[in-house]
Amino acid sequence: MESYLARVTDIATPYLDRLAHTTPRQRIVTISAALSAVLVLRALNHLIRPPPALRSLPRVGARNIVSLLTRGIEKTAYGLTLPAAQKHELGMYVCLDITGWSVHIAKPQVAKQFLRNNDITKGTLFQDLMRDTIVGLFLGGPNIGIVNDDAWKKQRMIANPAFHRSMPLDLFAELSFKAFNLIEQAENRTLEFDSLMSRFTLDVIGRAGFGFDFNALGDKNNDWVRKYHCVNEALTDMSLGTIPFVDRNFYWLIPSRARARRDLTDLLTMMRGMIDAKREQLGKQSNIKEREKDLLTLMLEAGNEAGAAMSDDELLANLCFFFVAGHDTTASALTYAIYWLARNPDIQAKAREEVRHVLGTTASDKAPTAEQIKAMPYINRIIHESLRINPPATFTLPRFAARDTELGGILIPKGTCVRVDIFEMQRNPDLWKDPEAFNPDREETEGWLPFSGGPRQCLGMNFSLQEQRVFLPLLLQRYQWSLPDDSIHRGTLQLKGSFLLKPDRVGVVFKPLD
C-alpha cells in the first residue's frame, strides 16, 4: 500500500505544483475535469469488469447486446452464451445487458434454486428502466408477472381459480374450424401458417380472456386487429427495446413508434371499457353459465368471494400480461409443431394414426373431450418436444437480488439481475442427447422449462397446452402437410425476435385426407 501511495504521489506532484500557479477558475475547471475523468473511468471499469463476487464465472461482455441486435438469439446462443455456460459446471455465466452485469443460468440444478429463492424478486425493471416505453406502458402495471410479496399472493389467489377451471375446449374447436376454412380458401391450400396461428390465438385470447371478439380469422385487416398487431410489433422490436431512453423520449421522431403509442392508448381504453362492462354484468346477472365465463369474469368473481378484489388497474395490467403470455407464445408453439411435423412425415403419420384411433377416421365438428385428449400421449410428446427445441420465451423474466444471496455456491450481490436462459438450457448437449434433432420419443430431463418453474411458473401453461392439444388432433384428422419446394425453412428454421422468438413466414402446403 505504501509503495502504491508513493507512486500516486510521484505522478500527482507535478500536476499539483502546476495547479498552484493557476487562477482559481482554472483550478476549478481542471479539478472538475479530473473528477469527471475518474467517474468516466470508474463507469468504464464497471462495464469492462463484473463485480468482484462474480468474476469467477465465465463472462460475455457487450458483444452479447451487439450480437442479439445483428445476429439474433439462435446464433448468439451458439456463438457466445451456450459456450460460456458450458465452461461452468453448473451452467452459470455473467453477461452485460441493459441492466448491467447479470447472472445467467443454463442448467437445471441452479435454475431450481433460483426459481424458489425468495431473496431474488421481480424487482422494478418495468416500472423504472422501462418506464414510459411501449413495453413499460403495456407490461409495467401491477400484474402477476412482476409484483412481489403480498401483492403477488393476492393476485395469485384470485387468478388461480380462473386458470384451473375446466378448459374451454368447445371454443378452441370452434376457432380451429374457422382456421381450417381459411386453409380451404387459400390458393392451392398453401398459406403462411405463422400468420394464421397469430390470428387464431388472438381470437382465442380475446374471447376466452375477456369476452371480446377480435374477429381476426374473419377479417385480418379490421381495425382492432391492426391496432393490436401494431402494438405487438413495437413490443418485440429489438432496435429500440434495448435503448429505453430513446423509446421514452424520442419515440415521436419514429412514425411507427408514435402510431403504436396511439394504438396502445385505444387498446387500453377498450379493455378498461370491458372491465367496467363485466363488473356491471356481474352486478345484474349472477347466474352466468360456467362454460360461458371468461378469465376476466372468473377473476372478478374470485376477488368478490375472497373479499380482496383486484382494482381496475390490477385487472387491466393482468389482461395485458395475459395477452403477451398467451397470444404470440401459443401461436409460435403451434407453428413450430406444424413445421417439425412437415419436416418429419414419419412422425406426422404416427401422430395421425393415434388421432384416428382415438377420434375416428371421419372428421367431425366436435371438440375432443378431456378424456380423449388424455388418450393421445404421442400428441403431447410432440408438443413437449416442439417446446423444447423451440421455446417461444427464450429466458425467464428478469429477477433481482433483494439482498446478498447465494446460488450454486456463488455470492449474488444485492441488486444483481438473474435469469434462466431457457433456449440455451433446452439446447444444451450436456443435458440432451443430439439436442438439434426433433425426437418426441426422447426422455425429458429437468432441463425442460418452457413455462418457467417454481411458485411463479406460468399460470397459463395448461391453457396453452390444452389449446394445442385440441388444434393439432383436429388438423391431423383432416390434412397432411409439407413445406413448399421453395421454402426458406427447408434447411434451418428461420427465426426472429429475442425474448419472444417467432418463426418467420412459414409457408405450408396442405392436402385434404380422403
Helices and strands as residue ranges (DSSP letters): H 2-20, H 24-48, G 52-54, E 59-60, H 63-76, I 77-81, H 82-86, E 92-97, E 100-105, H 108-115, E 120-121, H 134-139, H 149-163, H 169-185, G 187-189, E 190-192, H 193-210, H 223-235, H 238-241, H 244-249, G 251-253, H 255-284, G 290-292, H 295-306, H 312-326, H 328-343, H 345-359, H 370-374, H 377-389, E 399-401, E 405-407, E 410-412, E 417-420, H 422-426, G 454-456, H 461-478, E 479-482, E 495-496, E 502-503, E 507-512
